[in-house]
Amino acid sequence: MDSNRIVDIGGEAGKSTVARRLTFAGILVTVGIVFGDIGTSPLYVMKAITGVNPHYDADYVLGAISCVIWTLTMQTTVKYVVIALRADNKGEGGILALFALLRRLPHKWTYLVAAIGAAALIADGMITPAVTVTSAIEGLSIVTDNVPVVPVVVVVILGIFLIQQAGTGRIGRMFGPFMMLWFLSLGVAGMVWVWQVPSVLRAFNPWYAVRLMVSSPEWFLILGAVFLCTTGAEALYSDLGHCGRRNIAVSWCFVKVMLILNYLGQGAWLISHNPASVAGLNPFYAIVPHWLTLPAVLLATGAAVIASQALLSGAFTIFSEAVNLDFWPKLRIKYPSEERGQLYIPAVNWALLAGCLVTVLLFRDSSHMEAAYGLAITITMLMTTLLLTIWMRMRGVGKVWSIIFFTFFVVLEGVFFVANLFKFTHGGWYTLLAAGGVGAVMVIWHKSSAVRGRYTEYRSLEEAAPLIEAVSADYTIPKFASNLVYLSESADTGRVESKLLYSIINKRPKRADHYWFVNVDYVDAPDELSYDVKIVSPGKIFMVTMHVGYRVDPRVSLYLRQVVEDLVEQGALDLRSGYPSLRAAGVPGDFRFVLLRRVFSLSSNCRKRERFLMRSHDRLHRLGRSDSDAYGLDTSLVTFEAAPLILNTAPGRRIRRNESAGEGK
């Protein structure tokens, strides 16, 4: 029988995510899931733009709207919908999925680019629920005075985060129809005012945008406000795996039309009113008839909740990918519903909740939050542009076209970044501080994991097999378990870590009937779940490699049981206990897992940088879940052993015998 076997152990869950067919139902779901963030930007963009220049005129408004239209066109449509959505990793999108496509290339610095981009996306996303919900609730002030905005916002945000642990599968089915109603309302409300002031359509001419930038001394502040219209573009790319490229591309055409109509409507209203008479009003609510203000507030609040939900789902996906791509310590991941791809990470949920509440209590109103919003996401967009350029070259795109793409979007996003830098003292420091913290953990964990990997020694399992068989047959050694299982980091089915063999043979000889070495191989395919097994010694020593996608929970106990069942069915394994009394009764043998944790030894003689990385890795390891929990192991079946990790990379001294002393002294 062939000792190497590849089997799918995942069923439907193990299949790769592929783009769904283009259907109306798919478009409806896409509208509900993908465009929540960018779809709520009309709540605050025009208010932020007029806040830069309260004494605006018609040319100022036309120039600002022209900037919005062409930013949505170039940044969202061209870069993300036309180009980035093609850079999918087995159907998955986002900056970490893009990094997964490139990590095997010789460009070793791409991990740093990916870590910076992912951290900035998380940090800027932390403020999204706060700014969208606050902007929506502030509309109540039009209906009644003295609205307790902050307490209401806190209650809504608490509800958003508390519902995550119960799962949002059923509620999610309502997102599509609700957001479809939201976008239709945006378009109709804007169209009414465009009909009354058709001159606002001149904003489609990019000359108005150019003239505004050239003539306005505060152009950088204007661009900082304009950029808010496209902050959801990166989230659009991250949601590729949920809906597929074609559904996103087609539904974006509808969403973009509705958004532009609303921006034009707000501009038409601003042009037709004296700035002094409407100071302090939000143009978004002003274009709605007064008797519809309350329904508009409720609709906006619902859209803000959905936008926040989409952000949280994206954050959970990012951290799940980060764990499996070695950017973050292992986290507890739950699957609260049967919805495909839905996951929940408690630690991330509560951390983002704390960040949102601090944002609300620190900035108090949406105007101040807008000052903190947008700076970090420009960093993510720049990092995505860099990785996309490498991907284009990898896919065979000509050097000239790649340079044109890189130059255009680096200049465009660089201008937005510089413009948003002026927000630093007004709140931009807040998101950059958060991004710095998340990014530091990602970089340190990834780099320290790589260093630990370099100092791992491996030995041939086949060469060690005769000695392991001798230990198994030595009845003077107490039996440790019928089936002894080690988790190995070796991707080579012919070799295992020396520390595992040392544990079996030297540290405390461990006699068992069967020895299992299991390697969990995290693959680029997000939903892959399969295994291959190599029988090193028939009926005695097995090497199992489980190929697990970065969105799959690695429940090793469950999957190993399925592997064992396959081997028993094939006649390659007799699972009955080795104890005669139990074997006669047909009782299966017990399983015992041994987990070895390499702890950095202070006796190491290495450079300060490596010492810092190793000690930081040990500290950060405590932030994550235990290895037994991470691999889905029952702790009653696990034995933990510590092994020293000694790094000797710097020249050290050797003690010498003192020859001058007499032999008897």
N, C-alpha and C positions, 0 to 999 in steps of 0.2 A: 504493500500500500504506500502511496506517496505520503511522506511525512510532512509535506508542506500543503496546507489547505487554506483557501481564502473563502470566507463565508460571510454573508450579510446577516447580522444578528439584530438588526434594527427594525425590520418590517417597514411599514410606511414611514416611520419616524426617521429611518436611516437614509431616505432618498434625498438627493440634492434638491435645493430650492431652485426652481426654474421660473422664468417669467410666465405669468398667467396669460391665457388667451385674452385677446381684446374683446371684451363684452361690456354691455351696459352695466351689469352687476359689478364687474371689475372696476369700471370707471367710478361707480357710486362708492364703492369701498375705498378706492384711492382718494377721492375727494374728502372722505371722512378721516382718513389716516394720515395722509402725506402733507396736506396743505394747511394744517391748523396754525402753525407758527407764522408762515408768510401771509396767511389769509386774515390774520388779526392785526396786521401792521397798519391798515387804514385807521385804526383806533387812535394812533398817536403820531404818525409820521407828519401829517400836515400841521398838527398842533406844534410839533417840535420845530418845523420849518418856519412857521410864523413867529415862534418864540425867539428865533435868532434876530428877526427884524420886525418888531411890532408895527413899524411905520411903513409897511410894504406898499407897493403899487402893483398895477396889473402886470407890468413887465417882470417884476420879481416873482409873482405867482406863476406866470407862464414859464419862466425859466426854471423854477423849482420843479414844476410838474414835468417839464421836458427832461430834467435830470432823472426823475423817478422813472419815467417811461423807458428811457434808454438804459438806465441801470438794470431794470427788470429784463430788458431785451438782451443786453450784452452779458451781464453777469449770470442771471438765472437761466434764460433761454439757451444762449449759445454755449456757455461754459458747462453748465450742469445738465440741462435737458438734452442738448445735442451731443455733447462730448462725454461728460463724466458718467452718465448713465450707461455708456457702452463699456466702461471699465468696471465690470462686475466680476466678483469672485464666486463662481458657481451660483450666480443669481443674487449675491449679497453685495451691498454697496456701503459707502462710508470710508473714512480715511484709514481705519484699521484694516478693513477688508482690502483696500487698495494696497496697503503695506504688505498684507499677506501675499499678494501677487508678486511683489517685488523683493521680498526678503531673501530669496535665494540668489539674487543678483550680486555681483561683486561690490556694489555700492554699500559699504558697511554702515554709513552714516544715515541711511534712510530710517533706521529705528528712532533716531533723535528727531527727525522731521515728523514722523508719525506720532511720537509721544507729545511733542509740543502742540501739534494740531488737535489731537484728541483731548488734551488737557484744557486747551483754550475753548473748545466746543462745550465741554462739560461746565466750565466756569461761566461762560456767557449764558449757557442754558439755564443756569441756576437762577438767573434774574428774570427769565421769560415768564414763568407763572406770575411773578410779582407784578411786572409791568403790565401784562395783558389784563389780569384780573382787576388791578387797581384802575386802569384806564376805563374798563367797562363799568365798574361800580361808581366811579366819579360822575357818570352820566345821571345818576339819581339826583344830583344837586340841581338839575334842570327841573325835575319834577317837584322836589320839596327841598327846603333849606335845612341846614344843620344835620346833614346825613353823616352818621359816624362811619366814615369811609374805612379807616384803618381796622376797627373791630370787625366790620363785615368782610373785608378782604382776608383777614386772619382766619375767620370761620370758614370761608370758601376754600382757602388754601389747605387748611387742616382736613377738610372733607376730601379734597383731591388726593392727598397723600394717604389718608387712612383707608380709602377704598381700594388701594393697590393690593393689599395683602389678601383681599377676598377675591381678586380677579375681576376683570372688566369685560369678560367675553360677551355677556348678554347686553351690557350697556353699549359695547363697541358696535353692535349691529345697528344701533340708532345713529351712530356718528355720521354715516354717509348721507342719509336723508336730511339730517339736521344741518350739516355743513353745506349741502346743496341749497337748502333754503337760505342759509347765511349768505352764500355768494350771489344768489339771485337777488336777495334784498340789497346787497351792496350795489349791484349793477343797476337795479331799478331806481334806487335812491339817487344815484349819481346821474342817471340818464335824464331824470326830471329836470335837474338844474342845467345839464348840458343843453337840453332843448331850449331852456330860457336864455342861456348865454352861450350861443354857439361859437363865439369868438375864442372860447377856451380851447377849441380844437387845434388852434395854431400851435399848441404845446408839442404836437407831434414833430414839429420842425426842430431838429437838434440845434439850430442856430440860436434859439432862445436860451438853451442850456449853456452854450459856449459864451454868449454875451453876458449872461449872469455871472459866470465864473471869472470873466475878464474884468467886469466893471465893479464887482462887489468886493470891498476890502475884507469882508467877513466870509469869503468863499469857503474857507476851511470849516467854519461852523455850519454852513449850509450843507456841505457835503457830508459832514458828520450826521446831520439829521436825515438827509436823503438816503444814506446807507441803511437806515433802519428798515427801508422797504424790502430789502433783499436778505435780511438776516436769517430767514428760514430756508434759504437755498441749500445750505449744507445739510440740514435735516432732511430735505427732499432727497438728496443723494443717499443718506443713511437709511432711508425707508425703502430703498430699491427692492430689497428682499421680500417685503411684505406684498407688493403689488405688481412688480414687473415693469420693465422699461416702457413698453407700448402703452399700457394703461396710464402711466405717469405722464408720458409725452402728450397723449391725446387730451387727458383731463386738464393738463396745464394750459392748453389753448383756451379752454373755457374759463379757468380760474384767472388767467392773465387778463382776459377781456373784462371780466367783472371787476377786477382790482383797478384797472386803468379807468374804467367808467366811474368808479367811486372817487378816485383821485381827481379826475376831471370835474366831477360834480362838486367836490369840496372846493376846488379852485374857482369854479364858476360862482359859487356862493361868496367866496372871499372877494372876488373882483367886483361883485355887485353890492358890496357893503363897505361902508366907511370903516377903516381899521380901528379908529377910536371908539366907535359905537359897539364893536363886537369884541373888544379886548377881553381876554380871559376865557372866551368861549371855545369849546372844542368843535371845529368844523364838521367832524364826523357826525355828531348829534345835531348840529345846527341845520344840516340839510334834510333832516327828518321832520315831518310835520309834528307840531307840538303834541297832538293827541296820540301820536305813535311813539313818543319818547320812552315811555315805560316798557312797552313791548320791545323796543330797540335795545334798551338796557338789558332786559332779560335775555334777548337773543345774543347780544354781545358777550354777556357773562357765560352763556352756554358755549359759545365759540371759544372763549378764553379757557374754559375748563377742558375742552377737547384739545386745544393747542397744548395745554399743560400735560394732558394725558399722552399725547404723541411725543412730547419732549421726554417724559419719564420712560416710555417704552424704548425710545432711542438711547437714553442713558443706560438703562439696564442692558441693552444689547452691546453698547460700547464697552461696559465693564466686563461683561461675559467674554467678549472677544479679547479684552486686555488680559484677563486671567489666562486664557488659553494660548495667547501669543507671548506670554512671559513678560507682561508689562505691569502686573499687579499680583499681590499675594492672593491665594485661593480665597474665594468668598462663598458664602452660602447662597445657593440659587434655588428658588422654588418655582414650581409650575402650578399656579393656582387654578388653572382651568384646562380644558381640553383643546383650547384654541391653538392652532399650529403656530409655533414660534413665540408664544406669549410666555414671559418669564418674569420673576419678581426677585429682586435682591434686597433684602431688608436693610443691610448696612447702607447701601446707596440711597434707598428711599428716605431713611431718617436723616442722613447727612444732607441731602438736597432739601428736605423739609426745613431743617435748621437754617440752611443758607437762605431759603426764601423768606422765612420769618425774620431773620436778621435784616434782609434787604428791605422788607416792608417797614420795620420799626426804625431802621436807620435813615431811610430816604423819605418815608411818610407819604409822598404823592408821586404821581407818574412823571411829572415834569423833572423832578430830581432823579428819578430812576432812569429816564431817557439819557441823562448825562453820563450814567455809568454803563449804558447799554451799547453794544456794537464794537467796542475796542478790541475785545479778545477774539471775536469771531473773524475779524479781518486777518488775524494771525493764522487761524485755521484755514481760511481761504487761500492765503499765500502758501501755506504748507501743502494744501491739496493741489495747487497749481504746479508746484515743484514735482510732486509725485506723479501727477498726470503727465507731465512732460517726459519723465523717465518711462512711464508706461507706453506713451505714444512711440518712443524710440524702440522699445521692446517689441511693439506690435508692427514695426516696420514702417512707421510714418517717416517721411523724408526729413532730413535734418533741417532744411529751410523752413518747412511748415512747423516743425516742432519749435524752432527758434522764434518764429512769428507768434505762435500761441503763447509761449513762455513770456516773451517781451511784452506783448499787449496786456496780458492779464496781470503780470507783475507790476507794470506801470499803473494800470487801473486800480488794482487793489492796494498798491503802494500809496497812491494818492489818497485813497480812502483811509488807509492806516494812519498816514500823517494827519489827515483831517480829524480822525478820532483821537489822536494823541492829545489834542487840545482839550479833550474831555478828562484827561488823567486826573487833574486836581479836583475836578467836579464829581468824581465818582468812578472814573475809569480805573483808578488804583485798586478798587474793590474787586473787580473781576480779574485783573492781572495778578493780584495777591492770591486769589483762589486758584487761578491757572498755574501760578508758580508752585504752589503746594502740591497740586495733583501731578504736575509735570515732573517735579523733583522725585516723587515716589516712583513714577513710571520709569524714569531714566535710571535711577539708582537700582531698582529691582531688576530691570532688564540687563543692565551692565554687570551687576554682581552675580546674577544667574549665569551669565556667559563666562565670567571668571571662574566660578565654581565648576562649571562644566569642563573648563580647560584643565583643571587639576584633579579630574576624576580618572583613576586608573582602572583599566579593564583587563580581564583575563579570558582566555579561551575556555568556553564552557565544555567543549568536547574533551579538552585535555584534562580538565578537572573532574570529568564524569566518573572515571574509574575510582577515584578516591571517595567521591560522594556515594557511589554504589557500595564501597567497602564500609563506609559509615552506616549506611542503611542496613547492612547485613551484620553489623557488630552488635550482638545482643547484650554485651556488657555496658553499652551506652543506653541510658533510659530513653524510651521513646518519647519524643517531643510532641508529635502529632502524626496522624495517618497521612494527611496531606499538608505539606509545609509550603506556604506561598510567600514569595518575596516580590515586591514591586521594584522593577528595574528601570533605570533611566536610559538603558542602552537601546539604541535603534538598530544595532547589529544583532541578528538572531544567533550569531555564533559566539558572542562575547557578553559577559556581564561584569558589573563592577567588582573589583577585588574585595571590597568591604563585605559583599554578600557571601562570597566564598569563605572569607575569614570568619563570618558569623556562623557558618555551617560547620566548618572544620576546626578552627582555632579557638575562637573566643569561648564558646561552649558547644562542644560537638552536639549536633542535633540530628537524632535518628528519626527517620520518617519512611513511610512506604512509598510515597510519591513526592517529588520536588517540582514546584511550579515557579517559573520566573515570568512575571507578567510586566510587559511594557505598554504604557498608554501613550500612543502616538497621536498627537494633536495635528490633524491635517488641515489643509486650506479649505477643503470642501466643508461648508458650514454644518451640514446635516449628515455627514458620513458616519456610519456605524457598522463596522465589519471587523473581522479578525483573521489572522493567519497563525497557524500553530506548527512548530517544528518539534518533532519527537527526537530528542537528543539521545535518550536511552530508552528502548521500548519498555513501556509499562512502568518507567521509573522517573525520568527527567523530561519535562516539557517546557518549551519556551513559547509563550503566547504573546502576540502583539495585537493589541486592540487599536484599531484606527478610528479615532473619535473626532468628529467635527467640532469646531470651537463653539457651536451653539448647543451641543449635546452634553447632558449631565453624565460624567463618567462613573456610573454605578458599577464598580469593578466586581463586587460580590455577585450581583445579579448576572452580569455578562459572563463571568467565569463559570457560574453554574450552568449556563446555556452551552458554553464550550465543552464542559465536562459531559453533559448529556449527549452532545454530538459524538464525542469520542467513545463513550460507552456504547452508543448505538452502532458505531462502526466497528466495535470489537477491539479498539486500540487501547482500552483502559478497563481494568477490573476495579470498580469503585468500592467493593465490599471491604469491610474493616479487616485489618491484619491480625486482630486479636481472634484466636480460634473460636472462643465462645460466641463472639458477636458475628464472626464470619459465617458460622454454621446457621445462625438465625437470619442471615442475609442483611444484617445491619450495615449501612454504608459507613465508610470511614469519616472521621471528623476532619475539619479544615482549621488551620491556624495560620494567620497572617503575621509576618514579622516586618515591621516598618523601621528602617534605619534613618536617622536624622543626623546628617553631618553638621557638627557644631564647630565653628571657627575656634581654633586653638590659639591661646595667647602666646604659646611658645613658638608660633610661626615667625620666621625671619623673612619679612617681605616689605615692600615699599609702603609708604604711608597711605598712598592712594588705594592700594589693594586692601590694606588693613581697614581703612574707612569703609570701603565697599562691603567687606565681609561682615564687619560689626553692624553696619546698617542693615544688611540683609537679615541677620539674626534678629534684630529689633523689629524690622518690618514684618517678619514672619509671624510675630505674635499678633499682628493686626488681623491676619486672615484666620480662616478656619483650620482646624487640625487636619493632618494628612488623612487620618482615618475617616473623618467626616467628609472631607473633600472627595474621597474615592468611594464613598458609600459603604464603608465597612462597619460591621457590628463591633463595637469596642470590646465586647466580651470575648471576641475571637482574635484579638490583636495583641501582640507583644511589641513593645517599643524598645528600641536600642539606640543609644547615642554612639556616634563614631566621630573621633576628632578629625577636623579638616586642618591639616598643617600645610601652610604655604611657605616654601623655602625658595624665594626668588632673589634674595639679596645675599651677597657674600657674608658668611658668618664666621665666628671664631670657633676653634676646636680646642677643648681642654687638653693639656699635655701633662705627662708625668714629670714630676720634679726629680731629675736625675741627681741633683746635688746632695740629696738627703741619703744617709746611710741606709742599708737594707733593713737593719733591725730597728730603725728609728721611725 
